[in-house]
Structure formats: C-alpha cells, structure tokens
Amino acid sequence: MEHTAFRFHNRAKEQEVIRRFLRSSRSEMVILYDRRGVGKSLLLERVLAEEGVPYIFYRATRRALPLQLESLSEAVREAYPAAFLPQPFGSVAVFLDFLSHLAAQREISGHQEPVIAVIDELPYLADVDAGLLTVLQHWWDANKRRPNLKLFLAGSYLSFMERQVLDANAPLYNRRTGAFKLEAMDYAEAAAFFPRYSLSDKMIAYAVLGGMPS
C-alpha cells in the first residue's frame, strides 16, 4: 500500500508488540480491538509500512459481500501486483486459500518474508458472511503450523469483538496467538501532539478530545 506522510506520537509499546508478532518464527493470528477513533488502523498501517515488506490491508465496510470481495481482491492486487487474479475472490475462504498458497510457495523457495494480511473492521464483514468466523477457525487449524503467516483481525465494535471473537464459546477461542485492546491515550501521550501549548491549554485540548474521565 502507498501511504501519505503523517505524524505519529507514542504508542511505542503497542508498536513493539506488533513488531514482535510480525518477526516471530511462527504463524500468528492476532486480535486487535478498540473503541472507535482510538487509532488501531493507523497504528497497524504505521508499523506495517515501517517493516518494508508487502502486506494486504483490507478495511471492511457495510456493503454487500460481493462488493467487499471485489475490494478485498483489489487490496491483494495492490500488495502483490504479480499475483494472477483474473476475477474477484468468490468467498473469504478462497482469499484465505490464496494466503495459504502464497505462504506454501515461499516455504518451498526459502523466501523469508512473511505473508501478512489485515482484515480491519471485521464485524462489518461478519455481518454479511454469517459463517466467516467458522471459516477462519477451520483455515487456521489447517495452517497454524506454517512459519510465515501473519493474520491480524481488527475491530472497533467492542461487544462483537469480545463476545463473538474472544469469548470462550467463540469459534476462534484458543486459536488466536495474541490479542490486545488498544486504549485511549493518556494525558502525557496526547500532550505530545501539542508541543507548543501551555500546560493549561494541553489539559483543555485533552478534555475537548474526550480524554478526561467522566
């Protein structure tokens, strides 16, 4: 993906956690969730862009499944221009099979770069693909021993992520290799965005942006 320049402050611990997943010697399925507007998408894109390797970043929407699959296919073409995709993926399962095939090819060739994919706003995709989480479960069970797959599942609907993805009765329970909730910045982190403000103005800005406790 191409990225415009942007300023990025703090989140050093969270960036390091994501880097560890990306650089590990095993496959990873990582769940990242937050309250809308906290910044998970920007955080993921920042770290992935700095790694300097191809990655697929698909942000789901409220559109019908065929339209989402078209957009998902475009995200793959953007990451892997040489990939032969004569038509959009017929299902999310076909997309996952593509990731597996790509990972297998790299294993055979000794290619060291991981195959990285992000499905952002997962709840939107699950809304129009009722079996999505079970498909992900079966796919992961079949591919978790590969050394080079990195799948990030992200979402901003806390109730969905906690009940449908992280809960003990959810299809992906005990499948994920990592999960963390991105919390809102504290005052010290947020103040870095306003280096020229006085202490009182920084506090006001923090309050206006929703940082003060209720």
NORVEN-V344592 format. One record per pair of residues at least 24 apart in sequence whose C-alpha atoms are under 10 Angstrom apart, sorted by sequence separation. I is the first residue (numbers start at 0). J is the second residue. D is the distance in Angstrom with one decimal. If there is no record, write none. Layout:
BEGIN
I/J/D
I/J/D
END
This chain:
BEGIN
53/77/9.1
54/78/5.7
55/79/8.3
65/89/7.9
67/91/9.6
151/175/9.6
186/210/7.2
17/42/9.2
18/43/9.8
21/46/9.5
53/78/5.5
54/79/8.2
64/89/9.7
65/90/8.3
150/175/9.6
153/178/9.7
155/180/9.8
185/210/7.1
186/211/8.5
13/39/9.7
17/43/7.7
21/47/8.6
52/78/9.2
53/79/7.2
64/90/8.4
68/94/8.7
150/176/10.0
151/177/9.5
152/178/9.3
153/179/10.0
154/180/9.9
155/181/9.8
183/209/9.3
184/210/7.6
185/211/9.0
64/91/9.3
151/178/9.5
153/180/9.8
183/210/7.6
10/38/9.9
14/42/7.2
18/46/7.1
22/50/9.4
13/42/8.2
14/43/8.1
17/46/7.3
18/47/8.3
21/50/8.6
13/43/9.5
17/47/8.7
121/151/9.9
122/152/9.7
14/45/8.5
15/46/8.7
18/49/9.7
121/152/6.4
122/153/8.7
123/154/8.7
132/163/8.3
140/171/9.9
143/174/8.6
10/42/7.9
14/46/6.3
18/50/8.2
114/146/9.7
115/147/8.3
116/148/8.3
117/149/8.4
118/150/7.9
119/151/7.9
120/152/7.9
121/153/5.9
122/154/6.4
123/155/10.0
132/164/7.7
139/171/8.9
143/175/9.8
13/46/9.6
14/47/9.6
91/124/9.4
113/146/8.0
114/147/6.0
115/148/6.3
116/149/6.4
117/150/5.9
118/151/6.3
119/152/6.1
120/153/5.6
121/154/5.4
122/155/8.2
123/156/9.4
136/169/9.6
137/170/9.0
143/176/9.7
7/41/9.0
113/147/4.5
114/148/5.0
115/149/4.7
116/150/5.0
117/151/4.6
118/152/5.1
119/153/4.7
120/154/4.3
121/155/8.5
122/156/7.0
125/159/9.8
136/170/6.0
137/171/9.2
140/174/7.7
7/42/8.7
111/146/9.6
112/147/7.3
113/148/5.8
114/149/6.0
115/150/6.0
116/151/6.3
117/152/6.1
118/153/6.2
119/154/6.0
120/155/6.4
121/156/8.9
122/157/9.7
135/170/8.3
136/171/5.6
139/174/7.3
5/41/9.6
111/147/7.9
112/148/9.5
113/149/6.8
114/150/8.3
115/151/8.0
116/152/8.7
117/153/7.5
118/154/8.6
119/155/8.8
120/156/8.1
122/158/10.0
133/169/8.9
134/170/9.0
135/171/7.5
136/172/8.8
139/175/9.0
78/115/9.7
91/128/8.5
110/147/9.4
122/159/6.7
132/169/8.3
133/170/5.7
134/171/9.8
136/173/9.8
137/174/9.9
7/45/8.3
78/116/9.6
90/128/9.0
92/130/10.0
121/159/9.2
122/160/7.6
125/163/9.8
132/170/6.1
133/171/7.6
136/174/7.2
91/130/9.8
92/131/8.3
95/134/9.0
99/138/8.8
103/142/9.8
106/145/8.4
121/160/8.5
131/170/9.7
132/171/6.9
135/174/9.5
136/175/9.5
5/45/9.2
91/131/7.4
95/135/8.1
99/139/9.7
102/142/9.5
106/146/8.2
120/160/9.8
4/45/9.9
75/116/9.0
90/131/9.6
106/147/7.9
122/163/9.1
2/44/8.4
74/116/9.7
92/134/6.5
96/138/8.0
99/141/9.4
103/145/8.0
105/147/8.3
122/164/9.6
2/45/8.9
55/98/9.9
91/134/8.1
92/135/7.8
95/138/7.2
99/142/7.1
102/145/7.7
103/146/9.7
121/164/9.7
0/44/9.0
91/135/8.8
95/139/9.2
98/142/9.8
102/146/8.5
103/147/8.8
92/137/9.7
102/147/6.3
103/148/9.6
2/48/7.8
92/138/7.9
96/142/9.7
99/145/8.7
101/147/9.8
102/148/6.5
0/47/9.7
1/48/8.5
71/118/9.1
95/142/9.9
101/148/9.3
102/149/9.9
0/48/8.0
99/147/9.6
99/148/7.8
98/148/7.8
98/149/9.6
98/150/9.5
0/53/7.8
0/54/7.5
0/55/7.7
95/150/9.9
0/56/7.7
67/123/9.7
68/124/9.6
67/124/7.7
53/112/8.5
54/113/8.8
55/114/8.5
56/115/8.5
57/116/7.8
58/117/8.0
59/118/7.0
60/119/9.2
61/120/9.7
64/123/9.7
52/112/7.1
53/113/8.7
54/114/6.9
55/115/6.2
56/116/6.0
57/117/6.0
58/118/6.0
59/119/6.0
60/120/7.3
63/123/9.7
64/124/7.4
67/127/9.3
51/112/10.0
52/113/8.2
53/114/7.8
54/115/4.9
55/116/4.5
56/117/4.8
57/118/5.1
58/119/4.5
59/120/5.4
60/121/8.9
61/122/9.3
62/123/8.2
63/124/8.8
64/125/9.4
52/114/9.0
53/115/7.3
54/116/5.7
55/117/6.0
56/118/6.4
57/119/6.0
58/120/6.0
59/121/6.4
60/122/9.0
61/123/5.6
62/124/8.6
64/126/9.1
65/127/9.5
52/115/8.7
53/116/9.2
54/117/7.8
55/118/8.4
56/119/7.4
57/120/8.7
58/121/8.0
59/122/8.1
60/123/5.6
61/124/7.5
63/126/9.3
64/127/5.7
57/121/9.5
59/123/5.8
60/124/6.9
62/126/9.7
63/127/6.4
64/128/6.9
58/123/9.1
59/124/5.7
61/126/8.1
62/127/8.1
63/128/9.2
58/124/9.1
59/125/9.2
60/126/9.8
61/127/8.2
60/127/9.9
47/115/8.9
47/117/9.9
44/117/9.3
0/74/8.1
43/117/8.5
0/75/9.7
0/76/9.9
1/77/9.0
43/119/9.5
0/77/6.3
1/78/9.5
40/117/9.5
0/78/6.2
0/79/9.7
40/119/7.1
39/119/9.0
40/120/9.0
35/120/10.0
24/111/10.0
26/113/8.6
32/119/9.5
25/113/9.5
26/114/9.2
27/115/9.5
28/116/9.9
29/117/9.5
31/119/9.1
32/120/9.0
24/113/9.3
26/115/9.8
28/117/10.0
32/121/9.8
22/112/9.2
23/113/9.5
21/112/9.7
22/113/8.3
21/113/7.6
21/114/9.5
21/115/8.0
59/153/10.0
54/149/9.5
55/150/9.5
56/151/9.3
58/153/9.2
59/154/9.6
58/154/9.7
28/135/10.0
43/151/9.0
43/153/9.4
28/139/8.1
27/139/9.4
26/139/9.4
40/153/8.0
39/153/7.7
40/154/9.0
28/143/8.5
39/154/8.4
40/155/9.7
26/142/8.2
27/143/7.5
39/155/8.4
26/143/5.8
27/144/9.5
38/155/9.6
25/143/8.1
26/144/6.6
27/145/9.3
37/155/8.8
25/144/7.1
26/145/5.8
27/146/8.7
35/154/8.5
36/155/8.2
25/145/6.6
26/146/5.0
27/147/8.2
28/148/8.2
29/149/7.9
30/150/8.7
31/151/7.2
32/152/8.3
33/153/8.4
34/154/8.5
35/155/5.0
24/145/9.3
25/146/4.1
26/147/5.3
27/148/6.3
28/149/6.2
29/150/6.3
30/151/6.0
31/152/6.3
32/153/5.4
33/154/6.8
34/155/5.2
35/156/7.3
24/146/5.7
25/147/6.1
26/148/4.5
27/149/4.8
28/150/4.8
29/151/4.8
30/152/5.0
31/153/4.7
32/154/4.9
33/155/5.1
34/156/6.9
35/157/8.8
23/146/8.4
24/147/7.1
25/148/7.5
26/149/5.6
27/150/6.1
28/151/5.9
29/152/6.2
30/153/5.8
31/154/6.8
32/155/5.7
33/156/7.5
34/157/6.5
23/147/8.5
24/148/9.6
25/149/8.5
26/150/8.1
27/151/8.0
28/152/7.5
29/153/8.3
30/154/8.3
31/155/8.8
32/156/7.8
33/157/6.6
22/147/9.2
32/157/6.9
21/147/9.0
23/149/9.3
21/148/9.0
22/149/9.4
32/159/9.9
33/160/9.1
21/149/6.6
32/160/6.9
20/149/7.6
21/150/9.4
31/160/8.8
32/161/8.8
20/150/9.7
21/151/10.0
30/160/8.5
20/151/9.7
17/151/9.6
30/164/8.3
30/165/8.3
42/181/9.6
30/171/9.9
39/180/9.1
39/181/6.7
28/171/9.5
38/181/7.8
39/182/9.3
37/181/7.1
38/182/9.0
29/174/9.3
30/175/7.0
37/182/6.9
38/183/8.2
28/174/7.3
29/175/5.8
30/176/8.3
31/177/8.5
32/178/8.1
33/179/8.7
34/180/8.7
37/183/5.4
38/184/9.5
27/174/9.3
28/175/4.9
29/176/5.9
30/177/6.2
31/178/5.8
32/179/6.7
33/180/5.5
34/181/7.9
36/183/8.7
37/184/7.8
27/175/7.3
28/176/5.3
29/177/4.7
30/178/4.4
31/179/5.3
32/180/4.9
33/181/5.0
34/182/7.7
35/183/9.8
27/176/5.6
28/177/6.7
29/178/5.5
30/179/6.5
31/180/5.9
32/181/6.1
33/182/6.5
34/183/8.0
26/176/8.5
27/177/7.6
28/178/8.6
29/179/8.2
30/180/8.4
31/181/7.1
32/182/9.0
33/183/8.3
25/176/9.8
20/176/8.8
20/177/8.2
17/177/9.6
16/177/9.5
16/179/9.4
13/179/9.0
13/180/9.9
13/181/8.0
10/181/9.4
10/184/8.3
9/184/8.8
8/184/10.0
9/187/9.4
10/188/8.0
9/188/6.1
8/188/7.2
9/189/8.5
8/189/8.0
8/190/9.5
9/191/8.0
8/191/6.6
9/192/9.6
7/191/9.5
8/192/7.0
7/192/8.6
6/192/8.7
END
